[in-house]
Amino acid sequence: MADRLRQIRRMIAVQEELFRIAERKVADLEARRIANAEAQGEVLRALGAENALHGLFLEQASRRLAALSREGDRIVRETDEARAALLGEGRRLKQARRFGTALEDEERRRQEARELEDVIDRIAGGGSASLP
């Protein structure tokens, strides 16, 4: 039983680490999405600005904006996938914790039963002197 408890605790630790990794991935993707949106905003502001060289860089700016848009779409898809993975890791972690709690409860009940048997054995073994 102690081996099973040690194994489940190790499994819980692994699941917690996988969950943290999934959380970091979602956070990183979210930061990339924000940076991408800011870059798109900068290109749009540059396109809207009035300056003498505006026409020279129009094609390049529109290509950059299209590339940023494609990258943004890819990041959104990756973020959705990472969030789904995060939910899955969360479910697995919760399940492992429930299993660990059930196993610890079972071990505690067995220990209490052994202690009760020891008390009963001591009372039954040493109690004959006080009987009439």
C-alpha positions, 0 to 999 in steps of 0.5 A: 500500500505504501508503494501505491501511495508513493506512486500516486504521489509521484503521478500527482507531482507529474500531473501538476508539472504538466499542468504548469507547463500547459499554463505557461504555454497558454500564457506565452501564446497570449503574450505573442497574440498581444504583441502581434496585435500591437505590431498590426496596430503599428503598421496600420498607424504607419499606413494612416500617417501622412508623410512624403515617403508613404507611397514608397512603402505602401506595398511593403506595409501591406505585405507586412500587415498580411503576414502579421494577420496570418501569424495572428490567426495561427497564434489564435489556433495554437492558443485554442489548442493549448487551452484545450490541452490545459483543460485536459491536463486540469481534468487529469490532475483533478482525477489523480488528486481524487484517486490519491485522496481515496487511496490515503483515506483507504490507508488511514482506515486500514491503519485505524483498523490495525490499531483497533485490533492491537487494542482489542488484542491487548485487552483480550490478552491481559484482561483475564486477571481482572475477571472473577 
